Amino acid sequence: MADRILIAAAQINCTVGDLAGNAARILEFTARSRAAGADLVLTPELSLCGYPPEDLLLREGFLTDCRGELERLAPRVQGTALVVGFPELAPDGRRYNAAALIRDGRIAAVARKHDLPNYQVFDEKRYFPPARSPASSS
């Protein structure tokens, strides 16, 4: 029998701007998933800040708060890997639609979205540039 990896998809209702509440929802789902044997938990796009954050993304303080909440979340995740969607403020000042891989209580990597939709209700190109490369170590 081949090894298996159990992946849990967190279909959670996140609230725009409620960083602590969204982190709590993510942690609760991660704990339940770990108890059920999940090796990896995936959260929705921008789950940490709620979707769609729209013009909150234009506030540097909001992006800094998102990173702080992500850093507080990471040490509380043990026993399973977690992918968390969040808006990243890069050192060069650009904003990215990103996902952090949390493993062993730390942010192990960050991937940035590079195919940005810009039709109907999606206006991602207003807020984010496309990533030059999809992943980076953190």
Secondary structure as GFF3:
##gff-version 3
##sequence-region A 1 138
A	DSSP	beta_strand	7	9	.	.	.	ID=ss1
A	DSSP	alpha_helix	19	35	.	.	.	ID=ss2
A	DSSP	beta_strand	40	42	.	.	.	ID=ss3
A	DSSP	three_ten_helix	54	58	.	.	.	ID=ss4
A	DSSP	alpha_helix	60	73	.	.	.	ID=ss5
A	DSSP	three_ten_helix	74	76	.	.	.	ID=ss6
A	DSSP	beta_strand	81	89	.	.	.	ID=ss7
A	DSSP	beta_strand	95	103	.	.	.	ID=ss8
A	DSSP	beta_strand	106	112	.	.	.	ID=ss9
A	DSSP	alpha_helix	124	127	.	.	.	ID=ss10
A	DSSP	beta_strand	135	137	.	.	.	ID=ss11
###
